[in-house]
């Protein structure tokens, strides 16, 4: 589209109404851009004239709402797949209680985060990423689902949780980021989970952005894997349970008291964008897997030399690696090397599932290596 000088001047002079929500998304985007510049060693000032920014977006995108979408996606791409506010870690060895008045040594796997190319991310999965925030006031907390995307294997949800005076419903820190993920506290007066109907539920790992978060506002990257494969037409939903008391008080009740408690449930459809497509590599009885730019799911009952019982135990995933045509690779997990470069992994029956912590260009995959089995992409 071409626009004349007069049209350009008219648009820039137009009084553009920018809501508080848009302002917040724009500020987040500027902070991410400036963080990238700091990390690269190049200094560049990104002006904070939000009215001018909105007007410029109107020219480029033919409508002010588009700048909201761009801002939200920037946070999503960086939060789920980038490293501007996430630090890679080496293997950490710790001693923990063994429950028998003794100690046992455990190794916390290393985890690597890499930069994300936003333009490439938009091209790969942008059309399936939601671009309108969902906001809910839950008691004294405000939950904002900034962006959401999903495929057959899992989902990726970038959200914030805020409360004046400090967030009390969710607990997370560097330790939970390295281990089990953030969790709802006994002081929480609500709880939420994801599902696709009554039979498919989401298991997740919530990563707290420790650089951006404050006591009053948590920035969260939620990596979710489905208990069963999601089919076309299945709609992911967020179920919010609101309690008449705290969770601690609720679970201290008897079964009869808890059954009679006034628990209110709200169900929210998270996306109308459809699911990110998956591809499959079928080697018959020698192996089968499905993958997308954001996940992989392996049928461990085929080609791995495992018994039916062993195929359902994630322990038997020894090595998972994506090898690219240029000779580089992405080691998703490696048991011997104590590596877990992923957002979340789990076993679901004979399926081993992994949610990636970076975007994978599926057009550039040469092969996927699972234990000793090679799955050629072409």
C-alpha positions as a Markdown table, in Angstrom:
| # | Residue | x | y | z |
|---|---|---|---|---|
| 1 | Unk | 0.0 | 0.0 | 0.0 |
| 2 | Unk | 1.3 | 3.5 | -0.9 |
| 3 | Unk | 0.3 | 6.6 | 1.0 |
| 4 | Unk | 0.8 | 10.2 | 0.0 |
| 5 | Unk | 2.8 | 12.8 | 2.0 |
| 6 | Unk | -0.5 | 14.5 | 3.0 |
| 7 | Unk | -1.9 | 11.2 | 4.2 |
| 8 | Unk | 1.3 | 10.6 | 6.2 |
| 9 | Unk | 1.1 | 14.0 | 7.8 |
| 10 | Unk | -2.6 | 13.6 | 8.5 |
| 11 | Unk | -2.1 | 10.2 | 10.2 |
| 12 | Unk | 0.9 | 11.5 | 12.3 |
| 13 | Unk | -1.2 | 14.5 | 13.4 |
| 14 | Unk | -4.2 | 12.4 | 14.3 |
| 15 | Unk | -5.2 | 12.2 | 18.0 |
| 16 | Unk | -4.7 | 8.5 | 18.6 |
| 17 | Unk | -6.3 | 7.1 | 21.7 |
| 18 | Unk | -4.0 | 4.7 | 23.4 |
| 19 | Unk | -5.5 | 2.8 | 26.3 |
| 20 | Unk | -3.7 | 1.9 | 29.5 |
| 21 | Unk | -3.4 | -1.7 | 28.4 |
| 22 | Unk | -1.8 | -0.7 | 25.1 |
| 23 | Unk | 0.6 | 1.6 | 27.0 |
| 24 | Unk | 1.6 | -1.2 | 29.2 |
| 25 | Unk | 2.2 | -3.6 | 26.2 |
| 26 | Unk | 4.3 | -0.9 | 24.4 |
| 27 | Unk | 6.4 | -0.2 | 27.5 |
| 28 | Unk | 7.1 | -4.0 | 27.8 |
| 29 | Unk | 8.1 | -4.1 | 24.1 |
| 30 | Unk | 10.5 | -1.1 | 24.5 |
| 31 | Unk | 12.1 | -2.8 | 27.5 |
| 32 | Unk | 12.7 | -5.9 | 25.5 |
| 33 | Unk | 14.2 | -4.0 | 22.6 |
| 34 | Unk | 16.5 | -2.0 | 24.9 |
| 35 | Unk | 17.5 | -5.2 | 26.7 |
| 36 | Unk | 18.5 | -6.7 | 23.4 |
| 37 | Unk | 20.6 | -3.7 | 22.6 |
| 38 | Unk | 22.3 | -3.9 | 26.0 |
| 39 | Unk | 23.1 | -7.6 | 25.5 |
| 40 | Unk | 24.5 | -7.0 | 22.1 |
| 41 | Unk | 26.7 | -4.1 | 23.3 |
| 42 | Unk | 25.1 | -1.7 | 20.9 |
| 43 | Unk | 23.4 | 1.4 | 22.3 |
| 44 | Unk | 20.3 | 2.7 | 20.7 |
| 45 | Unk | 17.6 | 4.8 | 22.3 |
| 46 | Unk | 14.0 | 3.8 | 21.8 |
| 47 | Unk | 11.8 | 6.8 | 22.3 |
| 48 | Unk | 8.8 | 6.5 | 24.6 |
| 49 | Unk | 6.4 | 8.7 | 22.7 |
| 50 | Unk | 3.5 | 6.2 | 22.7 |
| 51 | Unk | 1.1 | 8.5 | 20.8 |
| 52 | Unk | 3.7 | 8.8 | 18.0 |
| 53 | Unk | 4.3 | 5.0 | 18.1 |
| 54 | Unk | 0.6 | 4.3 | 17.8 |
| 55 | Unk | 0.3 | 6.7 | 14.9 |
| 56 | Unk | 3.3 | 5.1 | 13.1 |
| 57 | Unk | 1.7 | 1.7 | 13.6 |
| 58 | Unk | -1.5 | 3.0 | 12.1 |
| 59 | Unk | 0.5 | 3.8 | 9.0 |
| 60 | Unk | 2.4 | 0.5 | 8.8 |
| 61 | Unk | -0.3 | -1.8 | 10.0 |
| 62 | Unk | -3.5 | 0.0 | 8.8 |
| 63 | Unk | -5.0 | 0.2 | 12.3 |
| 64 | Unk | -4.0 | 1.0 | 15.8 |
| 65 | Unk | -4.9 | -2.4 | 17.3 |
| 66 | Unk | -2.1 | -4.0 | 15.3 |
| 67 | Unk | 0.5 | -2.4 | 17.6 |
| 68 | Unk | -1.2 | -4.1 | 20.6 |
| 69 | Unk | -0.8 | -7.4 | 18.8 |
| 70 | Unk | 2.9 | -6.8 | 18.0 |
| 71 | Unk | 3.6 | -5.8 | 21.5 |
| 72 | Unk | 1.9 | -8.8 | 23.0 |
| 73 | Unk | 3.6 | -11.2 | 20.6 |
| 74 | Unk | 7.0 | -9.7 | 21.4 |
| 75 | Unk | 6.5 | -10.6 | 25.1 |
| 76 | Unk | 5.2 | -14.1 | 24.1 |
| 77 | Unk | 8.1 | -14.9 | 21.8 |
| 78 | Unk | 10.7 | -13.6 | 24.2 |
| 79 | Unk | 9.1 | -15.1 | 27.3 |
| 80 | Unk | 8.5 | -18.6 | 25.8 |
| 81 | Unk | 11.4 | -19.0 | 23.4 |
| 82 | Unk | 14.0 | -16.2 | 24.0 |
| 83 | Unk | 16.8 | -15.5 | 26.4 |
| 84 | Unk | 16.7 | -11.7 | 27.0 |
| 85 | Unk | 15.6 | -12.2 | 30.6 |
| 86 | Unk | 16.5 | -15.9 | 31.1 |
| 87 | Unk | 19.9 | -17.1 | 32.1 |
| 88 | Unk | 21.4 | -20.5 | 31.0 |
| 89 | Unk | 22.6 | -22.6 | 33.8 |
| 90 | Unk | 25.2 | -25.4 | 34.2 |
| 91 | Unk | 24.6 | -28.6 | 36.1 |
| 92 | Unk | 24.0 | -27.9 | 39.8 |
| 93 | Unk | 24.8 | -30.5 | 42.4 |
| 94 | Unk | 22.9 | -30.3 | 45.7 |
| 95 | Unk | 22.4 | -32.3 | 48.8 |
| 96 | Unk | 18.8 | -32.8 | 49.9 |
| 97 | Unk | 17.1 | -34.7 | 52.8 |
| 98 | Unk | 16.4 | -38.3 | 51.9 |
| 99 | Unk | 13.5 | -38.5 | 54.3 |
| 100 | Unk | 15.4 | -40.9 | 56.6 |
| 101 | Unk | 17.4 | -38.4 | 58.6 |
| 102 | Unk | 20.1 | -38.5 | 55.9 |
| 103 | Unk | 21.3 | -36.7 | 52.8 |
| 104 | Unk | 21.3 | -37.6 | 49.2 |
| 105 | Unk | 23.2 | -35.9 | 46.3 |
| 106 | Unk | 21.1 | -34.9 | 43.3 |
| 107 | Unk | 22.1 | -33.1 | 40.1 |
| 108 | Unk | 19.9 | -30.4 | 38.6 |
| 109 | Unk | 20.3 | -30.6 | 34.8 |
| 110 | Unk | 21.8 | -27.8 | 32.8 |
| 111 | Unk | 19.5 | -25.7 | 30.8 |
| 112 | Unk | 20.3 | -23.4 | 27.9 |
| 113 | Unk | 18.2 | -20.6 | 26.5 |
| 114 | Unk | 18.9 | -19.0 | 23.1 |
| 115 | Unk | 17.9 | -15.8 | 21.3 |
| 116 | Unk | 14.7 | -15.7 | 19.3 |
| 117 | Unk | 14.4 | -14.1 | 16.0 |
| 118 | Unk | 11.0 | -12.3 | 16.2 |
| 119 | Unk | 10.5 | -12.0 | 12.5 |
| 120 | Unk | 11.2 | -15.6 | 12.0 |
| 121 | Unk | 9.0 | -16.6 | 14.9 |
| 122 | Unk | 6.1 | -14.6 | 13.4 |
| 123 | Unk | 6.6 | -16.3 | 10.1 |
| 124 | Unk | 6.7 | -19.8 | 11.7 |
| 125 | Unk | 3.9 | -19.6 | 14.3 |
| 126 | Unk | 2.6 | -16.0 | 14.5 |
| 127 | Unk | -0.8 | -16.8 | 12.8 |
| 128 | Unk | -1.6 | -19.3 | 15.6 |
| 129 | Unk | -0.7 | -16.9 | 18.5 |
| 130 | Unk | -3.6 | -15.1 | 20.1 |
| 131 | Unk | -3.3 | -11.3 | 20.0 |
| 132 | Unk | -5.9 | -10.0 | 22.4 |
| 133 | Unk | -5.2 | -10.3 | 26.1 |
| 134 | Unk | -7.7 | -12.0 | 28.4 |
| 135 | Unk | -8.1 | -10.2 | 31.8 |
| 136 | Unk | -9.8 | -11.5 | 34.9 |
| 137 | Unk | -10.1 | -10.0 | 38.3 |
| 138 | Unk | -10.0 | -12.8 | 40.8 |
| 139 | Unk | -10.4 | -11.5 | 44.3 |
| 140 | Unk | -7.5 | -9.1 | 44.9 |
| 141 | Unk | -5.5 | -10.6 | 42.0 |
| 142 | Unk | -5.5 | -9.7 | 38.4 |
| 143 | Unk | -4.8 | -12.5 | 35.9 |
| 144 | Unk | -3.9 | -11.4 | 32.3 |
| 145 | Unk | -3.4 | -14.0 | 29.6 |
| 146 | Unk | -1.1 | -12.0 | 27.3 |
| 147 | Unk | -0.8 | -14.6 | 24.5 |
| 148 | Unk | -1.5 | -18.3 | 23.9 |
| 149 | Unk | -0.7 | -20.9 | 21.3 |
| 150 | Unk | -1.1 | -24.7 | 21.1 |
| 151 | Unk | -0.5 | -27.7 | 19.0 |
| 152 | Unk | -1.5 | -31.4 | 19.2 |
| 153 | Unk | 1.1 | -32.1 | 21.9 |
| 154 | Unk | 1.0 | -29.1 | 24.1 |
| 155 | Unk | 0.4 | -25.3 | 24.7 |
| 156 | Unk | 2.4 | -22.2 | 25.5 |
| 157 | Unk | 0.8 | -19.5 | 27.7 |
| 158 | Unk | 2.4 | -16.2 | 28.6 |
| 159 | Unk | 0.6 | -14.5 | 31.4 |
| 160 | Unk | 1.0 | -12.0 | 34.3 |
| 161 | Unk | -0.5 | -12.2 | 37.8 |
| 162 | Unk | -0.7 | -9.0 | 39.8 |
| 163 | Unk | -1.8 | -7.9 | 43.2 |
| 164 | Unk | -1.4 | -4.5 | 45.0 |
| 165 | Unk | 0.7 | -5.1 | 48.0 |
| 166 | Unk | 2.2 | -8.3 | 46.6 |
| 167 | Unk | 1.2 | -11.5 | 44.8 |
| 168 | Unk | 0.2 | -14.2 | 47.4 |
| 169 | Unk | -1.5 | -16.8 | 45.2 |
| 170 | Unk | 1.6 | -18.0 | 43.2 |
| 171 | Unk | 5.0 | -18.9 | 44.6 |
| 172 | Unk | 8.0 | -19.0 | 42.3 |
| 173 | Unk | 11.7 | -18.1 | 42.3 |
| 174 | Unk | 15.0 | -19.2 | 40.8 |
| 175 | Unk | 14.8 | -22.6 | 42.6 |
| 176 | Unk | 11.4 | -23.4 | 41.2 |
| 177 | Unk | 12.5 | -22.3 | 37.7 |
| 178 | Unk | 15.3 | -24.9 | 37.9 |
| 179 | Unk | 13.1 | -27.7 | 39.3 |
| 180 | Unk | 9.3 | -28.2 | 39.5 |
| 181 | Unk | 8.0 | -24.7 | 38.4 |
| 182 | Unk | 6.0 | -22.2 | 40.3 |
| 183 | Unk | 3.0 | -23.4 | 42.3 |
| 184 | Unk | -0.2 | -22.1 | 43.9 |
| 185 | Unk | 0.1 | -21.4 | 47.6 |
| 186 | Unk | -2.1 | -22.3 | 50.5 |
| 187 | Unk | -3.0 | -18.6 | 50.7 |
| 188 | Unk | -4.5 | -18.6 | 47.2 |
| 189 | Unk | -8.2 | -18.1 | 47.0 |
| 190 | Unk | -8.4 | -19.5 | 43.5 |
| 191 | Unk | -6.7 | -22.1 | 41.2 |
| 192 | Unk | -6.6 | -22.5 | 37.4 |
| 193 | Unk | -5.8 | -25.4 | 35.0 |
| 194 | Unk | -6.0 | -26.0 | 31.3 |
| 195 | Unk | -8.0 | -28.7 | 29.5 |
| 196 | Unk | -9.6 | -29.6 | 26.2 |
| 197 | Unk | -12.9 | -31.0 | 27.4 |
| 198 | Unk | -13.4 | -33.6 | 30.2 |
| 199 | Unk | -10.8 | -36.1 | 29.0 |
| 200 | Unk | -7.8 | -34.1 | 27.9 |
| 201 | Unk | -6.0 | -32.1 | 30.6 |
| 202 | Unk | -2.8 | -30.1 | 30.6 |
| 203 | Unk | 0.2 | -30.7 | 32.9 |
| 204 | Unk | 2.5 | -27.7 | 33.1 |
| 205 | Unk | 5.6 | -26.0 | 34.3 |
| 206 | Unk | 5.4 | -22.3 | 35.1 |
| 207 | Unk | 8.6 | -20.3 | 34.7 |
| 208 | Unk | 8.8 | -16.9 | 36.5 |
| 209 | Unk | 10.8 | -14.2 | 34.8 |
| 210 | Unk | 12.9 | -13.1 | 37.7 |
| 211 | Unk | 14.3 | -10.0 | 35.9 |
| 212 | Unk | 10.9 | -8.5 | 34.9 |
| 213 | Unk | 8.8 | -9.6 | 37.8 |
| 214 | Unk | 8.2 | -7.5 | 41.0 |
| 215 | Unk | 6.5 | -8.4 | 44.3 |
| 216 | Unk | 3.3 | -7.0 | 42.8 |
| 217 | Unk | 3.4 | -8.3 | 39.3 |
| 218 | Unk | 4.7 | -11.7 | 38.1 |
| 219 | Unk | 5.6 | -12.4 | 34.5 |
| 220 | Unk | 5.1 | -16.1 | 33.8 |
| 221 | Unk | 5.8 | -18.5 | 30.9 |
| 222 | Unk | 3.7 | -21.6 | 31.2 |
| 223 | Unk | 4.8 | -24.7 | 29.3 |
| 224 | Unk | 1.9 | -27.2 | 29.0 |
| 225 | Unk | 1.7 | -30.7 | 27.7 |
| 226 | Unk | -1.6 | -32.5 | 26.9 |
| 227 | Unk | -2.5 | -35.8 | 28.5 |
| 228 | Unk | -3.7 | -37.0 | 25.1 |
| 229 | Unk | -3.3 | -35.7 | 21.6 |
| 230 | Unk | -5.5 | -32.8 | 20.8 |
| 231 | Unk | -7.5 | -33.2 | 17.6 |
| 232 | Unk | -8.6 | -30.5 | 15.2 |
| 233 | Unk | -11.7 | -28.8 | 16.6 |
| 234 | Unk | -10.7 | -29.4 | 20.2 |
| 235 | Unk | -10.6 | -26.0 | 21.9 |
| 236 | Unk | -8.2 | -25.4 | 24.8 |
| 237 | Unk | -9.9 | -23.9 | 27.9 |
| 238 | Unk | -8.8 | -22.3 | 31.1 |
| 239 | Unk | -10.8 | -23.3 | 34.1 |
| 240 | Unk | -10.7 | -21.0 | 37.0 |
| 241 | Unk | -11.9 | -22.2 | 40.4 |
| 242 | Unk | -12.8 | -19.4 | 42.9 |
| 243 | Unk | -12.9 | -20.5 | 46.6 |
| 244 | Unk | -14.9 | -19.0 | 49.5 |
| 245 | Unk | -11.7 | -19.4 | 51.5 |
| 246 | Unk | -8.0 | -20.1 | 51.0 |
| 247 | Unk | -6.8 | -23.3 | 49.4 |
| 248 | Unk | -5.2 | -24.2 | 52.7 |
| 249 | Unk | -8.4 | -23.8 | 54.5 |
| 250 | Unk | -10.3 | -25.7 | 51.8 |
| 251 | Unk | -8.1 | -28.7 | 51.9 |
| 252 | Unk | -8.2 | -28.8 | 55.7 |
| 253 | Unk | -12.0 | -29.4 | 55.4 |
| 254 | Unk | -13.5 | -32.8 | 55.6 |
| 255 | Unk | -14.7 | -34.4 | 52.3 |
| 256 | Unk | -18.3 | -33.5 | 53.1 |
| 257 | Unk | -17.5 | -29.9 | 54.0 |
| 258 | Unk | -15.4 | -29.5 | 50.8 |
| 259 | Unk | -18.2 | -30.9 | 48.7 |
| 260 | Unk | -20.6 | -28.4 | 50.2 |
| 261 | Unk | -18.3 | -25.4 | 49.8 |
| 262 | Unk | -19.4 | -22.7 | 47.4 |
| 263 | Unk | -16.7 | -23.2 | 44.7 |
| 264 | Unk | -17.4 | -21.1 | 41.6 |
| 265 | Unk | -15.9 | -22.2 | 38.3 |
| 266 | Unk | -15.4 | -20.1 | 35.2 |
| 267 | Unk | -14.3 | -21.7 | 31.9 |
| 268 | Unk | -12.6 | -19.5 | 29.3 |
| 269 | Unk | -11.9 | -20.5 | 25.7 |
| 270 | Unk | -8.3 | -19.5 | 25.1 |
| 271 | Unk | -8.0 | -19.5 | 21.3 |
| 272 | Unk | -9.9 | -19.3 | 18.1 |
| 273 | Unk | -6.7 | -19.5 | 16.0 |
| 274 | Unk | -6.5 | -23.2 | 15.5 |
| 275 | Unk | -3.5 | -25.4 | 16.4 |
| 276 | Unk | 0.0 | -25.2 | 15.1 |
| 277 | Unk | 0.4 | -28.0 | 12.6 |
| 278 | Unk | 2.4 | -31.1 | 13.4 |
| 279 | Unk | 4.4 | -33.3 | 11.1 |
| 280 | Unk | 5.0 | -37.0 | 11.6 |
| 281 | Unk | 7.9 | -39.4 | 10.8 |
| 282 | Unk | 6.5 | -43.0 | 10.5 |
| 283 | Unk | 9.1 | -45.8 | 10.4 |
| 284 | Unk | 6.4 | -48.5 | 11.0 |
| 285 | Unk | 7.3 | -50.8 | 13.8 |
| 286 | Unk | 10.8 | -49.2 | 13.9 |
| 287 | Unk | 9.5 | -45.9 | 15.2 |
| 288 | Unk | 7.0 | -43.1 | 15.1 |
| 289 | Unk | 7.0 | -39.5 | 16.3 |
| 290 | Unk | 5.2 | -36.2 | 15.7 |
| 291 | Unk | 6.8 | -32.7 | 15.8 |
| 292 | Unk | 6.2 | -29.1 | 15.2 |
| 293 | Unk | 8.2 | -25.9 | 15.7 |
| 294 | Unk | 7.4 | -26.0 | 19.4 |
| 295 | Unk | 7.1 | -29.7 | 20.5 |
| 296 | Unk | 7.8 | -33.3 | 19.9 |
| 297 | Unk | 6.0 | -36.5 | 20.9 |
| 298 | Unk | 7.6 | -39.9 | 20.6 |
| 299 | Unk | 5.9 | -43.3 | 20.6 |
| 300 | Unk | 8.3 | -45.2 | 22.9 |
| 301 | Unk | 6.7 | -48.5 | 22.2 |
| 302 | Unk | 8.1 | -48.6 | 18.7 |
| 303 | Unk | 11.7 | -49.2 | 17.7 |
| 304 | Unk | 13.2 | -48.5 | 21.1 |
| 305 | Unk | 13.6 | -52.1 | 22.2 |
| 306 | Unk | 11.5 | -51.5 | 25.3 |
| 307 | Unk | 8.9 | -53.7 | 27.1 |
| 308 | Unk | 5.3 | -52.4 | 27.3 |
| 309 | Unk | 6.1 | -51.3 | 30.9 |
| 310 | Unk | 9.4 | -49.7 | 30.1 |
| 311 | Unk | 7.8 | -47.7 | 27.2 |
| 312 | Unk | 5.6 | -45.9 | 29.7 |
| 313 | Unk | 8.5 | -44.8 | 31.9 |
| 314 | Unk | 10.1 | -41.5 | 30.8 |
| 315 | Unk | 13.3 | -42.8 | 32.4 |
| 316 | Unk | 14.0 | -44.7 | 29.2 |
| 317 | Unk | 14.3 | -41.5 | 27.2 |
| 318 | Unk | 18.1 | -41.3 | 27.2 |
| 319 | Unk | 18.8 | -38.8 | 24.4 |
| 320 | Unk | 16.6 | -36.6 | 22.3 |
| 321 | Unk | 18.3 | -34.4 | 19.7 |
| 322 | Unk | 17.2 | -32.4 | 16.6 |
| 323 | Unk | 19.9 | -32.3 | 14.0 |
| 324 | Unk | 19.8 | -29.6 | 11.3 |
| 325 | Unk | 20.9 | -29.6 | 7.7 |
| 326 | Unk | 23.8 | -27.1 | 8.4 |
| 327 | Unk | 25.4 | -29.5 | 10.9 |
| 328 | Unk | 24.2 | -27.8 | 14.1 |
| 329 | Unk | 21.9 | -29.5 | 16.6 |
| 330 | Unk | 19.5 | -28.8 | 19.4 |
| 331 | Unk | 19.9 | -31.3 | 22.3 |
| 332 | Unk | 16.4 | -31.3 | 23.9 |
| 333 | Unk | 17.5 | -33.7 | 26.6 |
| 334 | Unk | 20.4 | -36.0 | 27.4 |
| 335 | Unk | 20.4 | -38.2 | 30.5 |
| 336 | Unk | 24.1 | -39.0 | 30.6 |
| 337 | Unk | 25.1 | -35.3 | 30.1 |
| 338 | Unk | 22.4 | -34.1 | 32.5 |
| 339 | Unk | 20.9 | -31.7 | 30.0 |
| 340 | Unk | 17.3 | -30.5 | 29.8 |
| 341 | Unk | 16.9 | -27.8 | 27.2 |
| 342 | Unk | 13.2 | -27.7 | 27.3 |
| 343 | Unk | 10.2 | -26.0 | 28.9 |
| 344 | Unk | 8.6 | -29.2 | 30.1 |
| 345 | Unk | 8.7 | -33.0 | 29.5 |
| 346 | Unk | 6.4 | -35.8 | 30.6 |
| 347 | Unk | 5.3 | -39.3 | 29.8 |
| 348 | Unk | 1.7 | -40.0 | 28.8 |
| 349 | Unk | 1.2 | -43.7 | 28.3 |
| 350 | Unk | 3.7 | -44.8 | 25.7 |
| 351 | Unk | 4.2 | -41.2 | 24.5 |
| 352 | Unk | 7.2 | -39.1 | 25.6 |
| 353 | Unk | 6.4 | -35.5 | 25.1 |
| 354 | Unk | 8.6 | -32.4 | 25.2 |
| 355 | Unk | 7.7 | -28.7 | 25.0 |
| 356 | Unk | 10.6 | -26.8 | 23.4 |
| 357 | Unk | 12.2 | -23.7 | 25.1 |
| 358 | Unk | 13.2 | -22.4 | 21.7 |
| 359 | Unk | 11.7 | -22.4 | 18.2 |
| 360 | Unk | 12.6 | -25.1 | 15.8 |
| 361 | Unk | 12.7 | -24.4 | 12.0 |
| 362 | Unk | 11.2 | -27.6 | 10.8 |
| 363 | Unk | 12.2 | -26.9 | 7.2 |
| 364 | Unk | 15.8 | -27.1 | 8.3 |
| 365 | Unk | 15.7 | -30.5 | 10.2 |
| 366 | Unk | 17.9 | -33.2 | 8.8 |
| 367 | Unk | 16.9 | -35.8 | 11.3 |
| 368 | Unk | 15.6 | -36.4 | 14.9 |
| 369 | Unk | 17.7 | -38.7 | 17.1 |
| 370 | Unk | 15.8 | -40.6 | 19.8 |
| 371 | Unk | 18.2 | -42.7 | 21.9 |
| 372 | Unk | 19.9 | -44.7 | 19.1 |
| 373 | Unk | 17.0 | -44.4 | 16.6 |
| 374 | Unk | 17.3 | -42.0 | 13.7 |
| 375 | Unk | 14.2 | -40.4 | 12.3 |
| 376 | Unk | 15.1 | -38.8 | 8.9 |
| 377 | Unk | 13.0 | -35.7 | 8.2 |
| 378 | Unk | 13.0 | -36.3 | 4.4 |
